[in-house]
């Protein structure tokens, strides 16, 4: 189930990229968020099943901290990466050989 949810969430990026208007983006983001909200309890259950009761506290604490810290720091870290175009290019070039041609350098 977790793999299917992740695949659906990933596939919903395509309609967002091809959306003709803002309403389409909002609709696909809504469905993506609804699917993403199902993953949290499933992953928490997987973490709980992987560890015995005596040692379950620390893995659950790390999982919860990762969820909150990811949501809290994600926008700031993304903005920092985008503002430094050389760092942005060094991250994106290895993943996409054509990105160097498609990205214009905006900083002086």
N, C-alpha and C positions, 0 to 999 in steps of 0.2 A: 504494500500500500504506500509506503514511504517513497519508493522509487517512482510509482505512478504519479503521486502528488508533485514530486520534484520535476518530473518530465512535463506535466501540465503547466506548472508555474513557469518553466523555462520556455515552453512553446508560446505562452501568452505574451512574451516579449515581441514576437513577430507582428501581431496585430497592432501593438503600440507603436512600433517603428513605422508601420505603413498606414497609420491612422490619418484620415483626411481632415479631421477636426478635433477640437478639444473634448467634445462629448464622447467620441470613440475612445480616446485615451482614458477618460474617467471610467467608462464602462469596463474596459479591459483591466484597468488597475483595481476596480472593485472585485472582479472575479479572481484576479491574482491574489488580492488580499484575503479573500474568503478561503481560497485553497491554502494559502500560507498559514492562516490561523489554525488549520487542521493539523499542520505538521508539529506544532509545539507540544501538544499533549502526547502525540505518538512518540516523538523523540524522547520526551521525559520518561515515558513508559519503557522505552528501549534502555535508557540509562539505568533505570530502576531494576530492570531484569538482568542487566549485565553484572551487577555487583550484589554481594550478600548484604543483609540488613546492617551488619556491624560496620561495614566500610562504605556504605552508600552515601553518607553525608557529604564528603568532599567532592566526589564526582557530580552530585546534584548541585552543589554550590558553584562549581566551576561552570556547569551548564547554564544555570540561572544568571551568573555574572556575565557570561559570554553573550547571552541574549540581551541583557540590559546595556552592557557596554557597547555592543555592536550597534544598537539603535541610537545610543547617545553620542557616540563618536563618529559614526559612519558619515553623516553629512559634512562634518568639519574636516575629516581626513580626505574625503573626496574633493572638497573645495580646495584644500591645500595642494593636492596632487594636480588638479586642473590648472591652478594658478602658476605652477612651475612647469611650463611646457616641456622643458628638457627632461624632467623626471617623467612627465606623461608620455613623451615619446620613447623613453628608455623602457617603460613598462609595456607599451602597446606594440612596439616594433617587433619584439620576439614572437608575439602571439599572432601578428598579422603582417606578412611581408609587404602587402600593399599599403599599409597605413602610413608609411613615410611619404608616399605620393599623395595621399588623400588629406593629410593634415598639414595645414599651413602654420608656420611659426608666427605667433602673435606678439611675443615679447621682444624687446630690443636687447 
